Every structure is written in C-alpha cells, then in structure tokens.
Amino acid sequence: MLQSSGSVTQLTVFFGLMLLVAYFTWRKVASAKTSGGADKDIFLAGGGLSWFFVAGAITLTNLSTDQLVGMNGNQMLLLAWWEIAGFAGLMMLAFIFVPIYYRNKCTTITELLEKRFDGGSIRTVISGLFLIGNIFIYLPAVIFSGAKFMQPVLGLDISVLTIAAIFAVAGAAYAILGGLRAVAVLDTYSGIGILALALVVVFLALQAVGFDMSSNVPAERLSMIGSWDSPIPFHTLFTGMIFIQIFYWSTNQNITQKALAAPNVKEAQKGIIAAAIVRILIVPPIVVVPGVIAFQLFGDVNDDAYGKLVAQVLPDWTSGMFAAMIAAAVLTSYSAVMNATITLWSVDFHRKYINPNVNIRVLNRIVGVIAMLASIMLVPIYAGQESIINTLQELNGLLSMPILSAFIAALLFRNMDARAAVVGLIYGVAIYAFHNFILYKPNALWNDQTFYRYLGLDWLHYIDVMVFVLFTAVLVSLAVNRLVFGNKAVFIFSAKGRALRASELAATQ
C-alpha cells in the first residue's frame, strides 16, 4: 500500500492530526447548548454560530480539493478570477440577501420563493434541482478530487474510488451525527490550518524555482486577461461572472445555510465579511500560483499538478500534516453539502408530502446514508474528465442560472404565479442543456464552430450563454405569467410595487 518508507511518517502525522481535529470538534459540539428543538439543532446549529464559525464554515464549504486541485490543475493565473469575483458575491449575500432571509425566517432558501410567489410549486421544483445538483455534481466531485490529491501526496497505492469511499463515510458521519454545528466547527478548525499550510506551499514552491514564475512558462499562463478560447475570456468578467457569483454565494443552500445559523443578522454579516476578506486576500494565490510553478517543474500535468507539487516541496512529516488539513477540507465540504441535502429533503419534501410528523433524527440518518452511497457510485464519472474545475463550472450552469431567474422574478416582481416561474426555470435548464451538451460539441450533428461562425458568434463562451439563459428565463416567466395565467407582474420599484413592499415589511416586523 505504501510506495516509500517515508510514507510511514506521513501517515502517522496524517492520522494523528485527523484524530486531533475530530476530538476538538467533538468537544466543542458536545459542550454547545441546544435550542429550538431537533430541527434547528440539525439544520441551523441551534441558531448559535458566532461570526467566527460562520466565516469558517462559508470559507471551507467552498475551499476544498475541487478548488485546490481543479484550479491549480489549469496551471494558469487566470483562474484566480473565480475567487476574486467571489468577494462581490459575498458582499451581496451580506447586505442584500441575508436580511431578507432572516426577515422571512427561512430554514431553506426555497421558503422565500414560496412566500413571494402565488403557489408553492416553485419551492418544490427548485429544491429538487438543488438535490439533483448536490447528489450528482457536488458530493461525488468533492470526494473524487480529494482522493486524487491523496494518492501522490501520501504515496498510497490504492484506487481513487476506495479513498473517495473512505471520505464519503467519514464526511457523512459528521453531517449525520453532529448536524450543522459539527460541520461548522470542523470547517473552522481545519480552515485555520489549511490556509496557513497552503500559504507555506506557495512560499516553498516559489523558493523551489528561485521566485521566478515566468521562466519556461507561456505568456498566456501568466496573464490575467483571458483570450477568446481560454477558460475565462476577459469579456465574461462583465457578463456572466457576476451572476454566477450571485447564485453561488447568495441563493445556494449549501452556502447560505451557514449564514442562516447565526443568532441574528448582524452576527451573520460579520461572519460573511470575514469570509470575504479571506476570499480576496488569501485564497487567490493558493489556488493558482502552485499550478503555474508545477508547470515549470513537471510540464502540463492537469489535475495532478497540486498533488505532485506538494509531494515535491514539503518534507515527509509536513506533507502528512498538509494532507490531514486537505482531508479535513474534503470532509467539511462533503459534510456541508450533505447537511444541506438532508435539510432540503426533510423540510421541502418529506414533511410536506410524505410524513409531517416524521422523527427528524431518524430521517437525517436514512437520507444521509442514501446520499453517501449515491455519491460513491458516481465517482467514476468524474475520473474521466480532463479538468475537474472546468467540468464543475459547466455543469453548474445547468442549474445556476435557471434557479437564479426564479429568485430575480421573486425579488423584483410581485403578483407572479409560481407556475410561471417553473416554466421559465424549465426553459432555462432545457436551453442550456441543448447548447452545452448537444449543440456545443465538436462531434455534434451541428458542428459548433461552423454554426457560430455563420452567425458571427464564434467568440461565444458558455459563461455568455449563462447570461442569455438567465435573462430569457426571466422574460419567459413574465410572459407566461401574463399570457397564460392572466397576472400582470408588478415591478417592485414602481409606485404600486413600493406600496406592496412596505406592507410586506410591516407584516414581518
């Protein structure tokens, strides 16, 4: 199983730190006071997360091996834009969305949609889409990228699927047995270690190349101005990038659930701002600099770049420590998504349609085990992808913009029928899927390059398509609301809309 004698030291340090983090997490969770019943304890940590733990939970739910492995796997500085733009998304969460969620006493963000639309169908549909995304995209991708990292760093001669299964079982245990409080505490404790060690990796990697990142590296890998055929063309920063960030940070249950677990809006905002500062100052260099240096040392090695570099620049015992922090990051991201999945199913489906009086702790375990087994079975799908991060971003577009269109319709308009929003959402999913998975393929029946060149749109990128999907989905919702259901939508900034908003605010006081 071990490829070298040095791996014995690595594994000793690795397992020792993992047990230490688990012990301190257990102590913190066991000493915490519970309040609000089983629902609030499992789904919202009893509403008792301080800003420090809110910040840690948000940071580590996002920062896992799909970022460290996937972004560094592109081996270019350009990918830092995903993290830099995340600052804007977090600011919108703090000052626009969090006050709305707290005012409406939401456990799941889909509750807001049910209150804003006439009819509850939109809540069910979007919860279903979130569940599909979590089970088929986020959960398997996190444990696959974590397993891919562990192989070269610890010198493990076992399959990626086996390592991924171990991650899945351990991550599910945190979510099932400890709820959101355990997830947030584990996030924070491991987050301090992983950010510090990731910065050490950046320094040692730069030292390994004499602090010269440019030698033998093509200019396009060092540029922050993306070309038309790059992963992030420069113009997309002003088109789809901002809307992607709004969706991910402000209307995504996996992230917002952490902000909803604070005792009040002010504490939640403090945590989000702290997470935004980490996002803009620390995260960008750790997700791109090692990848570029790995190109200097090993060439174009794609998603193997980060693991190979860590194994090269860190001493055995230090790399074992870093592997423990990475493993903790995998577990926290996985358990956070697992907790959100359990919450969505329990609140929006099981209690609503199956059994309103179900024992929530028992249901928590059943749903967790089913989601865990499904994620393990889906890992082989991701093993064949050239770039895990680009694959994830493309798949996210299938759900993100259609879901965001429903939130835009809900927040900017009143007198909207939920069924109209559902039609717009289904349209958005269908048109994006047609473009990315049928039309936009080199071997498709309609060759994409010829098709777009004929229309003068050969520059079009999937991020541009996401903008088109978003705005046309909103227009479809408004049209169906008026033409099919006979409702005239009221824009909230019109005189009538402002009056409606005032009455809504009064009702929630």
C-alpha positions in Angstrom: 0.0 0.0 0.0 2.9 2.4 0.8 5.1 3.4 -2.0 8.1 4.5 0.2 9.3 4.2 3.8 8.8 8.0 4.1 5.1 7.4 3.8 5.0 5.8 7.2 5.9 9.2 8.8 3.4 10.9 6.6 0.6 8.6 7.5 1.4 8.8 11.2 1.2 12.6 11.2 -1.9 12.4 8.9 -3.9 10.1 11.1 -2.7 11.8 14.3 -3.9 15.2 13.2 -7.2 13.9 11.8 -8.0 12.3 15.2 -7.0 15.5 17.0 -9.3 17.7 14.8 -12.1 15.2 15.4 -11.6 15.3 19.1 -11.7 19.0 19.4 -14.7 19.2 17.1 -16.5 16.6 19.3 -15.6 18.6 22.5 -16.9 21.8 21.0 -20.1 20.3 19.7 -20.8 18.3 23.0 -20.4 21.5 25.1 -22.7 23.6 23.0 -26.1 24.4 24.3 -29.0 23.1 22.1 -32.1 25.2 21.5 -35.1 25.3 19.2 -35.6 21.6 19.0 -34.1 18.9 16.7 -34.9 20.8 13.5 -32.9 23.9 14.5 -30.1 21.9 16.0 -29.5 19.7 13.0 -30.3 22.2 10.2 -29.2 25.6 11.7 -26.8 24.6 14.6 -29.4 25.9 17.1 -29.0 29.4 15.6 -25.9 29.7 17.8 -23.0 30.1 15.4 -20.8 33.1 16.2 -19.3 35.2 13.3 -16.0 33.3 13.6 -17.7 29.9 12.9 -19.9 31.4 10.2 -16.8 32.7 8.4 -15.0 29.4 8.8 -18.0 27.3 7.6 -18.5 29.5 4.5 -14.8 29.5 3.6 -14.2 25.8 3.9 -17.5 24.8 2.3 -16.2 26.4 -0.8 -12.5 25.8 -0.5 -11.8 22.2 -0.9 -9.9 20.0 -3.3 -12.1 20.8 -6.2 -10.6 24.4 -5.8 -7.1 23.5 -4.8 -6.7 20.5 -7.2 -9.0 21.8 -10.0 -7.9 25.4 -10.2 -4.2 24.6 -9.9 -4.8 21.9 -12.4 -5.5 24.5 -15.1 -1.9 25.8 -14.4 -2.6 29.4 -15.2 -3.2 32.6 -13.1 -6.4 33.4 -14.9 -8.5 31.0 -12.7 -8.0 33.4 -9.8 -10.9 35.5 -11.2 -13.3 32.9 -9.8 -12.1 33.7 -6.3 -11.6 37.4 -6.8 -15.2 37.8 -8.1 -16.4 35.8 -5.1 -15.8 38.9 -2.9 -18.6 40.7 -4.7 -21.0 37.7 -4.3 -20.3 37.6 -0.6 -21.0 41.3 -0.2 -24.4 40.8 -1.9 -25.1 37.9 0.4 -24.3 40.0 3.5 -26.1 43.2 2.7 -29.0 42.2 0.3 -29.9 38.5 0.8 -29.2 37.7 4.4 -31.5 40.5 5.8 -34.3 39.1 3.5 -33.8 35.5 4.6 -33.8 36.4 8.3 -36.8 38.7 8.0 -38.7 35.8 6.4 -37.4 33.3 9.0 -36.1 30.9 6.4 -34.6 27.5 7.1 -34.2 26.7 3.4 -33.8 29.5 0.9 -36.6 28.0 -1.1 -39.0 29.0 1.6 -38.5 32.6 0.4 -39.7 31.7 -3.0 -42.9 30.1 -1.7 -43.7 33.3 0.2 -43.0 35.5 -2.8 -44.9 33.6 -5.4 -48.6 32.7 -5.7 -48.5 28.9 -5.2 -45.8 26.6 -3.8 -44.8 24.6 -6.8 -41.6 26.7 -7.4 -40.2 25.7 -4.0 -40.6 22.0 -4.7 -39.1 22.3 -8.2 -36.0 24.3 -7.1 -35.4 22.1 -4.0 -35.5 19.1 -6.4 -32.9 20.8 -8.6 -30.7 21.5 -5.7 -30.9 17.9 -4.6 -30.0 16.7 -8.1 -27.1 19.1 -8.2 -25.8 18.0 -4.7 -26.1 14.3 -5.4 -24.9 14.2 -9.0 -22.4 17.1 -9.0 -21.1 18.4 -5.7 -20.9 15.3 -3.5 -19.1 13.0 -5.9 -16.8 15.8 -7.3 -15.6 16.7 -3.8 -14.6 13.2 -2.7 -13.1 12.4 -6.2 -10.8 15.4 -6.2 -9.8 14.7 -2.6 -8.9 11.1 -3.4 -7.0 12.2 -6.5 -4.9 14.6 -4.3 -4.2 12.0 -1.6 -2.7 9.4 -3.9 0.6 11.3 -4.8 0.9 13.2 -1.5 0.7 10.2 0.8 2.1 7.7 -1.7 -1.0 5.5 -1.4 -1.2 2.5 -3.8 -4.9 2.1 -3.6 -7.7 3.1 -6.0 -9.2 6.6 -6.2 -12.7 5.0 -5.6 -11.6 3.4 -2.4 -10.1 6.6 -1.0 -13.2 8.5 -2.1 -15.4 6.0 -0.3 -13.5 6.5 2.9 -14.0 10.2 2.6 -17.7 9.7 1.9 -18.3 7.6 5.0 -16.3 9.9 7.3 -17.9 13.1 5.9 -21.4 11.6 6.1 -20.8 10.7 9.8 -20.1 14.3 10.7 -23.3 15.5 9.0 -25.5 12.7 10.3 -24.2 12.6 13.9 -23.3 16.2 14.5 -25.5 18.3 12.2 -24.5 21.7 11.0 -22.8 22.7 14.3 -20.2 19.8 13.8 -19.8 20.8 10.2 -19.1 24.5 11.1 -16.7 23.7 13.9 -14.8 21.2 11.8 -14.7 23.8 9.0 -13.2 26.5 11.2 -10.6 24.4 13.0 -9.3 22.8 9.8 -9.7 26.1 7.9 -7.1 27.8 10.0 -4.6 25.0 9.4 -5.3 24.6 5.7 -5.0 28.3 4.9 -1.7 28.6 6.8 -0.2 25.5 5.2 -1.4 26.4 1.7 0.4 29.7 2.0 3.5 27.7 3.1 3.2 25.6 -0.1 3.1 28.8 -2.1 6.2 30.1 -0.5 8.2 26.8 -0.8 7.0 26.4 -4.4 8.3 29.9 -5.3 11.5 29.1 -3.4 11.9 26.0 -5.5 12.0 28.0 -8.7 14.1 30.9 -7.3 11.0 33.1 -7.0 10.9 33.2 -10.8 7.5 32.2 -12.1 8.0 33.3 -15.7 10.8 31.0 -16.9 9.7 28.5 -19.4 6.0 29.3 -18.8 3.9 30.5 -21.8 2.7 34.1 -21.5 -1.0 33.0 -21.6 -0.5 31.0 -18.4 0.7 34.2 -16.6 -1.9 36.6 -18.0 -5.0 37.8 -16.1 -6.6 38.8 -19.4 -8.2 35.7 -20.9 -8.2 35.1 -24.6 -11.4 34.2 -26.5 -10.7 30.4 -26.2 -9.4 30.5 -22.6 -11.4 29.1 -19.6 -12.4 32.7 -18.6 -12.4 35.1 -21.6 -11.9 38.6 -20.4 -15.3 39.9 -21.6 -17.1 37.3 -19.5 -16.0 39.1 -16.3 -18.5 41.7 -17.3 -21.3 39.4 -18.5 -21.9 36.0 -16.7 -19.3 36.1 -14.0 -21.1 38.4 -11.6 -24.4 36.4 -12.0 -22.6 33.1 -11.3 -21.2 34.6 -8.1 -24.7 35.9 -7.0 -26.1 32.5 -7.5 -23.3 30.6 -5.7 -22.9 32.8 -2.7 -26.4 34.2 -2.2 -29.0 31.7 -3.5 -27.2 28.4 -2.9 -28.5 26.4 0.1 -25.0 24.8 0.6 -23.5 28.3 1.4 -26.4 30.3 2.7 -27.4 27.7 5.3 -24.2 28.7 7.3 -25.2 32.3 7.3 -28.7 31.4 8.5 -27.2 29.6 11.5 -26.1 32.8 13.3 -28.2 34.2 16.2 -29.0 37.4 14.3 -28.4 39.3 11.0 -25.5 41.4 12.4 -23.6 38.3 13.5 -24.2 36.6 10.2 -23.0 39.7 8.3 -19.8 39.9 10.4 -19.0 36.3 9.5 -19.7 36.8 5.8 -17.5 39.9 5.7 -14.7 38.0 7.4 -15.1 35.2 4.8 -15.0 37.8 2.0 -11.7 39.2 3.4 -10.2 35.7 3.4 -11.5 35.2 -0.1 -9.9 38.3 -1.6 -6.5 38.3 0.3 -5.6 34.7 0.8 -7.5 32.3 -1.5 -6.4 33.6 -5.0 -2.7 32.9 -4.7 -3.1 29.4 -3.1 -5.4 28.3 -6.0 -3.3 29.4 -8.9 0.4 30.0 -8.0 1.3 26.3 -7.2 -0.3 25.3 -10.5 1.9 27.6 -12.6 5.0 26.5 -10.7 4.1 22.9 -11.2 4.1 23.7 -15.0 7.7 24.8 -14.7 8.7 21.7 -12.8 6.6 18.9 -14.4 5.0 20.3 -17.5 1.3 20.2 -18.4 0.0 17.6 -15.8 -3.5 19.0 -15.4 -5.3 17.9 -12.2 -2.2 16.1 -10.9 -0.3 19.4 -10.6 -1.1 20.3 -7.0 -0.5 16.9 -5.5 2.8 16.4 -7.3 4.0 19.8 -6.2 3.1 19.3 -2.5 4.9 15.9 -2.6 7.9 17.6 -4.1 8.4 20.7 -1.9 7.2 19.6 1.5 9.2 17.3 3.9 7.5 14.0 4.7 6.2 14.9 8.1 5.0 18.3 6.8 3.2 16.9 3.8 1.5 14.5 6.1 0.3 17.5 8.1 -0.9 19.2 5.0 -2.7 16.0 3.8 -4.5 16.0 7.1 -5.7 19.5 6.6 -6.7 18.8 3.0 -8.6 15.7 4.1 -10.4 17.8 6.7 -11.3 20.3 4.0 -12.7 17.4 1.9 -14.7 16.2 4.9 -16.1 19.7 5.7 -17.1 20.4 2.1 -18.7 17.0 1.8 -20.5 17.1 5.1 -21.7 20.7 4.5 -23.3 19.7 1.2 -24.6 16.5 2.8 -26.2 18.6 5.6 -27.8 20.9 3.0 -29.1 17.9 1.1 -30.7 16.4 4.2 -32.2 19.7 5.1 -33.8 20.2 1.6 -35.2 16.7 1.5 -36.5 16.8 5.1 -38.1 20.3 5.1 -39.2 20.7 1.5 -40.2 17.1 0.5 -40.6 14.6 3.3 -42.5 16.7 5.8 -44.5 18.4 3.0 -45.6 15.3 1.0 -44.8 12.1 3.0 -45.0 12.5 6.8 -45.2 15.8 8.6 -44.6 14.2 11.9 -41.5 12.1 11.0 -38.7 11.7 13.6 -36.2 14.1 12.1 -33.2 12.4 13.6 -34.0 9.1 12.1 -34.8 10.7 8.8 -31.5 12.5 9.0 -29.6 9.2 9.1 -31.6 7.5 6.4 -31.2 10.3 3.9 -27.5 10.7 4.7 -26.7 7.1 4.0 -28.6 7.1 0.7 -26.9 10.3 -0.5 -23.5 8.9 0.6 -23.9 5.6 -1.3 -25.1 7.5 -4.4 -22.1 9.9 -4.4 -19.6 6.9 -4.2 -21.2 5.2 -7.2 -20.9 8.4 -9.2 -17.2 9.0 -8.6 -16.1 7.0 -11.8 -17.9 9.6 -14.0 -15.5 12.3 -12.8 -12.4 10.2 -13.2 -12.6 10.6 -17.0 -12.7 14.4 -17.0 -9.7 16.4 -18.2 -10.3 19.3 -15.8 -12.5 18.9 -12.7 -13.0 22.6 -12.1 -14.0 23.4 -15.7 -16.3 20.4 -15.7 -17.9 21.6 -12.5 -18.4 25.2 -13.7 -20.0 24.0 -16.9 -22.3 21.6 -15.1 -23.2 24.3 -12.5 -24.6 26.4 -15.3 -27.3 23.8 -16.0 -28.9 24.7 -12.7 -27.5 28.0 -11.5 -28.9 30.5 -14.0 -32.4 28.9 -14.2 -32.6 28.9 -10.4 -31.3 32.5 -10.2 -34.0 33.5 -12.7 -36.7 32.4 -10.2 -35.0 34.5 -7.4 -34.8 37.5 -9.7 -38.5 37.2 -10.6 -39.4 36.7 -6.9 -37.4 39.7 -5.6 -38.0 42.2 -8.4 -41.7 41.5 -9.1 -45.0 40.8 -7.3 -48.2 39.2 -8.5 -46.3 36.3 -10.0 -47.8 32.8 -10.3 -45.3 30.1 -9.2 -46.2 28.0 -12.2 -44.9 30.8 -14.5 -41.6 30.8 -12.7 -41.5 27.0 -13.1 -42.0 27.3 -16.8 -39.2 29.8 -17.0 -36.9 27.6 -15.0 -37.6 24.5 -17.1 -37.0 26.6 -20.2 -33.6 27.7 -18.8 -32.4 24.2 -18.0 -33.5 22.9 -21.4 -31.9 25.7 -23.5 -28.6 25.5 -21.5 -28.5 21.7 -21.9 -29.2 21.9 -25.6 -26.4 24.4 -26.1 -23.7 22.8 -24.0 -24.4 19.1 -24.3 -25.9 18.8 -27.8 -25.0 21.8 -30.0 -21.7 22.9 -28.4 -19.8 19.7 -29.0 -17.0 19.2 -31.6 -18.6 15.9 -32.8 -22.2 17.2 -32.7 -24.6 16.8 -35.5 -24.4 20.6 -35.9 -20.7 21.4 -35.8 -20.5 24.2 -33.2 -17.6 26.1 -34.8 -19.3 26.3 -38.2 -22.6 27.1 -36.7 -21.3 30.0 -34.6 -19.0 31.4 -37.3 -22.0 31.5 -39.7 -23.9 33.6 -37.1 -20.8 35.7 -36.3 -20.8 34.3 -32.7 -17.7 32.1 -32.8 -16.5 34.1 -29.8 -19.4 32.8 -27.6 -18.4 31.1 -24.4 -20.5 29.0 -22.0 -20.4 31.9 -19.5 -22.0 34.2 -22.1 -24.7 31.5 -22.7 -25.4 31.6 -19.0 -26.3 35.3 -19.2 -28.6 34.6 -22.1 -30.3 31.8 -20.2 -30.8 33.9 -17.2 -32.5 36.9 -18.8 -34.5 34.9 -21.3 -35.8 32.7 -18.5 -37.0 35.7 -16.6 -38.7 37.0 -19.7 -40.4 33.7 -20.3 -41.6 33.7 -16.7 -43.1 37.1 -17.1 -44.7 36.3 -20.4 -46.3 33.1 -19.1 -47.5 34.9 -16.0 -49.3 37.4 -18.2 -50.4 35.4 -21.2 -51.2 32.1 -19.6 -52.3 32.9 -16.1 -53.6 36.4 -16.7 -51.5 38.1 -14.0 -49.8 41.5 -14.6 -46.5 41.4 -12.7 -45.7 44.5 -10.6 -42.2 45.8 -10.6 -41.1 46.5 -7.0 -39.6 49.9 -7.8 -42.9 51.2 -9.3 -45.3 53.1 -7.1 -47.5 50.1 -6.6 -44.5 47.9 -6.0 -43.1 50.1 -3.3 -46.5 50.0 -1.5 -46.6 46.2 -1.6 -43.0 46.1 -0.3 -44.0 48.4 2.6 -46.9 46.1 3.6 -44.6 43.1 3.4 -42.1 44.7 5.7 -44.8 45.6 8.1 -46.1 42.0 8.2 -42.6 40.6 9.0 -41.9 43.0 11.9 
